Amino acid sequence: MTAVLLQRESKQARWSRRVAIFSAQVVIISLVLHRFDLLGAKVATNLLGLGALGGLFACVLAGAALVRIWQQGLLGGGHAAAGAFIGIALMVGPMLYLPDLLARPKINDITTDAQSPPKFERVAVLRDKDANPTTYPGAKTYELQLAAYPDVRPMVLERSTEEAFDLAREAVVRLDWQIVDERKPKGESPGHIEAVARTLLMGYADDVVIRVAATTNDSRIDVRSASRHGDHDFGANAKRIERLFKEVKAGLEKGERQALEVALAKRAKDAREQQKRVRELRAKAKKEEEARLAKLREEARKEELKRLSELQQEALRIQQGLGPRGAPGVQAPIVRPRARASRRDSHKFWGQFGE
């Protein structure tokens, strides 16, 4: 007769795994639906909180199951380990926000100008009914902001309002924020940009408005970042403004580097053109000098030929006994024509002797 040893399995271990898997499914579905705008932000946030609580409950059940398994030798260690692992993974996200929740003030609207904060215009239409109001909360919020984020201040640039507006807009584009409204500065009217920034994982939408106004000699950029939902932003809005200003500075430095590169390239081009002109002038001067020397040589050759010709003519005259032309103290012989004897003269000649 064969004996069969029966071992029991821990119910807490099985339920730990079941609760953990169910909570993970809730979290994943809420993430996907909210990412594709099929679920409201508040509902998605509540489901995420429910999933985190489910993960915590799964960890508690897994801990109880492991204790019973150790004491009573029950089965189900794998179920308990799976429940504990999934439960811890579900709690990691909320735990990452816990330091900011405890250290940051409970505000959801940050601005660089509390006296005259930039106003949301187009964003006010895009927000749903459950979203936070677009009006600035007031002085109490700004006092909390100053205590927690003293470095959030306006940015002043030694640029025109048009250049500052272009820098701010390029920074928004590089940050991959969705621009929903923009107006370029015109005269005394400041520039205005409204954009929507979404978080990477959940896709929560936060709104940003940028104002670019002219000061006495510079341009001033004021920014306001506000969360659409929730009373606590966990410091996200202040970080968003800081990222925007960093991008503006990066764009400014990039523009200065490009301007310097353009200036250096222009200077190098001018230097090459100057060298080219110098070479051309040298070549032209060399050709002119060669032509002048050739002309002088030709004139010298003609003068030499003329002088030789004159010498030959003088030598020929000397050979003919005419003497050199123009020689001082030498008179050329006078050649007189021979007189013709006439008959009359002959009669006179013979008449002297008589007939």
C-alpha positions in Angstrom: 0.0 0.0 0.0 1.5 3.5 -1.1 1.2 6.5 1.2 0.4 9.8 -0.4 1.8 12.9 1.3 -0.5 15.9 0.9 0.8 19.5 1.2 -1.3 22.6 1.4 -0.7 25.7 -0.6 -0.8 29.2 1.0 -3.9 31.1 0.1 -2.3 34.4 0.8 0.4 33.6 -1.8 -2.2 32.9 -4.5 -4.1 36.1 -3.6 -1.0 38.1 -3.6 -0.2 37.2 -7.1 -3.8 37.7 -8.2 -4.0 41.2 -6.6 -0.7 42.2 -8.1 -1.6 41.1 -11.6 -5.0 42.8 -11.4 -3.4 46.1 -10.1 -0.8 46.0 -12.9 -3.6 45.6 -15.5 -5.4 48.5 -14.1 -2.3 50.7 -14.2 -1.4 49.7 -17.8 -4.9 50.2 -19.1 -5.2 53.6 -17.5 -1.8 54.6 -18.9 -2.7 53.6 -22.4 -6.2 55.1 -22.4 -5.0 58.4 -20.9 -2.1 58.6 -23.3 -4.5 58.4 -26.3 -6.9 60.9 -24.7 -9.5 58.2 -24.1 -9.6 58.7 -20.3 -9.8 61.8 -18.2 -6.8 63.0 -16.2 -8.6 62.7 -12.8 -10.0 59.2 -13.5 -6.5 58.1 -14.8 -4.9 59.5 -11.6 -7.4 57.8 -9.4 -6.8 54.5 -11.2 -3.0 54.9 -10.8 -3.5 55.5 -7.1 -5.7 52.4 -6.9 -3.0 50.4 -8.7 -0.4 51.6 -6.2 -2.6 50.6 -3.3 -3.2 47.2 -4.9 0.6 46.8 -5.2 1.0 47.6 -1.6 -1.7 45.1 -0.6 -0.1 42.5 -2.8 3.2 43.0 -0.9 1.5 42.7 2.4 -0.2 39.4 1.4 3.1 38.1 0.0 4.9 38.9 3.2 2.3 37.1 5.3 2.4 34.2 2.9 6.1 33.9 3.1 6.0 33.8 6.9 3.4 31.0 6.9 5.3 29.1 4.3 8.5 29.3 6.4 6.7 28.3 9.6 4.3 25.7 8.3 6.1 24.4 5.3 3.3 25.3 2.9 3.5 25.6 -0.9 3.2 28.9 -2.9 6.6 30.5 -2.6 6.6 31.3 -6.3 3.2 33.0 -6.1 4.3 35.1 -3.1 7.5 36.1 -4.8 5.7 37.1 -8.0 3.1 39.1 -6.0 5.8 40.9 -4.1 7.9 41.7 -7.2 4.9 43.1 -9.1 3.6 45.0 -6.0 7.0 46.7 -5.5 7.1 47.7 -9.2 3.7 49.2 -8.9 4.8 51.3 -5.9 8.1 52.5 -7.5 6.4 55.3 -9.5 4.5 56.9 -6.5 7.6 56.5 -4.3 9.6 58.6 -6.8 7.3 61.5 -6.3 7.2 61.2 -2.5 10.3 63.4 -1.8 8.8 66.2 -4.0 5.4 65.8 -2.3 7.0 66.3 1.1 9.5 69.0 0.2 7.7 71.1 -2.4 4.8 73.5 -1.6 1.3 72.6 -2.6 0.9 74.9 -5.6 0.2 74.2 -9.3 0.8 77.6 -11.0 4.3 79.3 -11.4 5.0 82.6 -12.9 7.9 85.0 -13.3 5.7 88.1 -12.9 3.2 87.9 -10.1 2.1 91.6 -10.4 1.0 91.1 -14.0 1.2 87.4 -14.9 0.9 86.4 -18.5 -2.7 85.4 -19.3 -4.0 82.2 -20.9 -6.2 82.9 -23.9 -6.3 80.0 -26.3 -5.6 77.5 -23.5 -8.7 78.6 -21.6 -10.8 77.2 -24.4 -8.8 74.0 -24.6 -9.2 73.1 -21.0 -12.1 70.8 -20.0 -14.6 71.5 -17.3 -12.8 69.5 -14.6 -9.5 71.3 -15.2 -8.1 74.0 -12.9 -9.1 77.6 -13.6 -6.8 79.7 -15.8 -6.8 82.7 -13.5 -3.6 83.2 -11.4 -4.2 82.0 -7.8 -2.8 85.2 -6.2 -0.2 86.6 -3.8 -0.3 83.6 -1.4 0.8 81.3 -4.1 3.5 83.6 -5.2 4.8 83.8 -1.6 5.1 80.0 -1.5 6.8 80.1 -4.9 9.4 82.6 -3.7 10.2 80.5 -0.7 10.6 77.3 -2.7 11.8 78.6 -6.1 13.7 81.9 -5.6 15.6 81.5 -8.9 12.4 81.6 -11.0 12.7 85.1 -12.4 12.2 86.9 -15.8 14.9 86.7 -18.4 16.3 89.9 -19.8 18.1 89.8 -23.1 20.2 92.5 -24.8 18.2 91.8 -28.0 15.2 93.3 -29.8 11.8 92.0 -29.1 11.7 90.3 -32.5 15.0 88.5 -31.8 13.9 87.5 -28.2 10.6 86.2 -29.5 12.3 84.1 -32.2 14.6 82.7 -29.5 11.7 81.8 -27.2 9.8 80.2 -30.0 12.8 78.1 -31.2 13.2 76.9 -27.6 9.6 75.8 -27.4 10.0 73.9 -30.7 13.2 72.2 -29.4 11.4 71.2 -26.2 8.7 69.6 -28.4 5.8 71.6 -26.9 2.7 72.0 -28.9 2.2 75.7 -29.9 -1.5 76.5 -29.8 -1.3 80.3 -30.2 1.3 82.9 -31.1 1.5 86.6 -31.9 4.7 88.3 -32.8 5.6 91.6 -31.1 4.4 94.6 -33.0 5.2 98.1 -31.9 4.4 98.4 -28.1 2.4 95.2 -28.2 4.4 92.3 -26.7 4.9 88.9 -28.2 2.6 86.1 -27.0 3.1 82.3 -27.2 0.8 79.6 -25.7 1.9 76.0 -25.7 1.0 72.6 -24.2 3.6 70.5 -22.6 2.9 66.8 -22.0 4.7 64.4 -19.6 6.6 61.5 -21.2 4.9 58.5 -19.6 1.3 59.5 -18.7 1.0 62.4 -21.2 -0.4 64.8 -18.6 -1.0 68.2 -20.2 0.4 71.3 -18.6 0.0 74.8 -20.1 2.7 77.4 -20.7 2.3 81.0 -21.8 5.3 83.2 -22.8 5.3 87.0 -23.0 8.1 88.9 -24.8 8.0 92.6 -24.1 10.4 95.5 -24.7 12.0 97.4 -21.8 14.1 100.5 -22.0 17.1 99.1 -23.8 16.5 95.3 -23.7 13.8 92.7 -24.0 12.1 90.8 -21.1 10.7 87.3 -21.3 8.1 86.3 -18.7 6.8 82.8 -18.4 3.9 81.2 -16.7 3.5 77.4 -16.3 0.3 75.9 -14.8 -1.0 72.3 -14.3 -4.4 71.5 -15.7 -5.3 69.1 -13.0 -4.3 68.5 -9.4 -3.4 70.8 -6.5 0.3 69.8 -6.4 2.7 70.0 -9.3 5.6 68.3 -7.5 7.9 71.1 -8.8 7.2 70.3 -12.4 6.2 73.8 -13.4 9.3 75.5 -12.0 11.5 72.9 -13.7 9.7 73.5 -16.9 10.4 77.3 -16.8 14.1 76.6 -16.0 14.3 74.2 -19.0 12.8 76.9 -21.3 15.3 79.5 -20.1 18.2 77.1 -20.6 17.0 76.4 -24.1 16.8 80.1 -24.8 20.3 80.6 -23.5 21.5 77.7 -25.6 19.8 79.2 -28.7 21.4 82.6 -27.9 24.9 81.0 -27.5 24.3 79.0 -30.7 23.3 82.2 -32.6 26.4 83.9 -31.3 28.6 81.0 -32.3 26.9 81.0 -35.7 27.4 84.8 -36.0 31.1 84.4 -35.0 31.5 81.6 -37.5 29.9 83.7 -40.2 32.1 86.6 -39.3 35.2 84.4 -39.3 34.2 82.8 -42.6 33.6 86.3 -44.1 36.9 87.4 -42.8 38.6 84.4 -44.3 36.8 85.0 -47.6 37.8 88.6 -47.6 41.4 87.6 -46.9 41.3 85.1 -49.8 39.9 87.7 -52.1 42.5 90.2 -50.9 45.2 87.7 -51.6 43.7 87.0 -55.0 43.6 90.7 -55.8 47.2 91.0 -54.6 48.2 88.1 -56.9 46.3 89.6 -59.8 47.9 93.1 -59.2 51.4 91.5 -59.0 50.7 89.5 -62.2 49.5 92.7 -63.9 52.4 94.7 -62.7 54.8 91.9 -63.8 53.2 92.0 -67.3 53.4 95.7 -67.5 57.0 95.7 -66.4 57.8 93.0 -69.0 56.0 95.0 -71.6 57.9 98.2 -70.6 61.2 96.3 -70.6 60.4 94.8 -74.0 59.5 98.3 -75.3 62.8 99.7 -74.0 64.7 96.8 -75.5 63.0 97.5 -78.8 63.7 101.2 -78.7 67.3 100.4 -77.7 67.6 98.0 -80.6 66.2 100.6 -83.0 68.6 103.2 -81.7 71.5 100.8 -82.1 70.5 100.0 -85.7 70.1 103.7 -86.5 73.6 104.4 -85.0 75.1 101.5 -87.0 73.4 102.8 -90.1 74.9 106.3 -89.5 78.3 104.8 -88.9 78.1 102.8 -92.1 77.1 105.9 -94.0 80.0 107.9 -92.5 82.5 105.1 -93.3 81.2 105.1 -96.9 81.7 108.9 -97.3 85.2 108.6 -95.9 86.0 105.9 -98.5 84.7 108.2 -101.2 86.9 111.0 -100.0 84.1 113.2 -99.0 85.1 113.3 -95.4 82.9 112.6 -92.5 79.7 114.4 -92.3 79.7 117.1 -89.8 83.4 116.6 -88.8 84.9 119.9 -87.4 87.8 121.6 -89.4 87.4 119.5 -92.5 86.0 121.0 -95.6 84.8 118.9 -98.4 86.6 119.5 -101.7 84.8 121.8 -104.2 84.3 120.2 -107.5 84.0 122.8 -110.2 82.6 121.9 -113.6 85.1 121.9 -116.5 84.7 124.9 -118.8 83.8 124.2 -122.3 86.2 125.6 -124.9 84.3 127.7 -127.4 85.4 128.8 -130.9 85.6 132.3 -129.9 88.1 131.7 -127.3 90.2 129.7 -129.7 90.4 132.5 -132.2 91.5 134.8 -129.4 94.2 132.4 -128.5 95.7 132.0 -132.0 95.3 135.8 -132.6 98.0 136.5 -130.1 100.7 134.9 -132.2 99.6 136.5 -135.5 98.4 135.0 -138.5 
